[in-house]
Amino acid sequence: MKYPNIKVTVVCLPNVEKDIKKVFFEILDDYTKRFNVKVTDKAIKVHVCLVDYPEESSSAGLTSYAEDENKILIQMRDPWLSNWEDNPYMVQKFCEILCHEFVHACQNLTGRKGFKVKGMIVDKENSLEPYWFDPEEMEARMLEMPYAMLYAQKIL
């Protein structure tokens, strides 16, 4: 195994745990090559959990880090638990969100902080701008669609 220090577990209703895990490592491989970065040698556990979200929730995923325990938790809305219509748009959106969160895990595993746009001004008084223009968020949004198309389409 290329990353013996990284253990990934996936919990979801569809029987695609192995496929999601494979996508994670394909993205990690691409990310490290694309940005010429190395993965930490610390032992890290990555837990991916697809859960039910309240229908009114605007959130679809989040990535949390517990550095003292060397854990990364990726929580995502499971569209099948939410009774979403199984159509190509829903599947594509799910794949993009999954890849977005995997990019955040890659950032944490490599220490990469995303990218900045030279000369860009962010209005820190606006409650949304610091999030939308955060370098790590911009990088994750930039890579979510290509990674979904390259790696995640095959999982569902």
Phi, psi and omega in degrees: 000137185291328182236074184294342181273355182248120178249128181243130172240144180230134177233120179200163179285312177298148182279065184230021183303313181295323180293317179296318178299318178298317178299318179304310183289329175295319178293317178299317177301310181299314183300314182294323178287315185298320183254006178051055179236157180254149177277143178307153176263000175292150175287125182230137173252126178250121180248123178249121184230121177264123187230169176278134176248151173300141184305325183281353181293135176271348180280148178231348179186158175204153178236126181239152182235135172241085188296327180292337178251003180054051180234146170236128177247123176248116179247132182224154173290125175272110185296335181283331175287332181271004180058036175290152177293129180280094180222167184302324180296314181297316180296316179298315180298316178302313180299319179295318180294318178302312181293323177303311181292325177295325176297318177300320177296318178299320178301316181292319183291337182251347183080007180285140185251026180079206179220154178249150176260117183301131176085355181286134179256131178246127178280100183289346177283334177282128186292339183265328188300317180301327176287309185296328183253015174296133183305321180290323178292319179298318179295317180296319178293323180294324185267345186299316182288312178301319179293323177298316181289322183283323191236322192272341183303331186280351186282338185239000000 
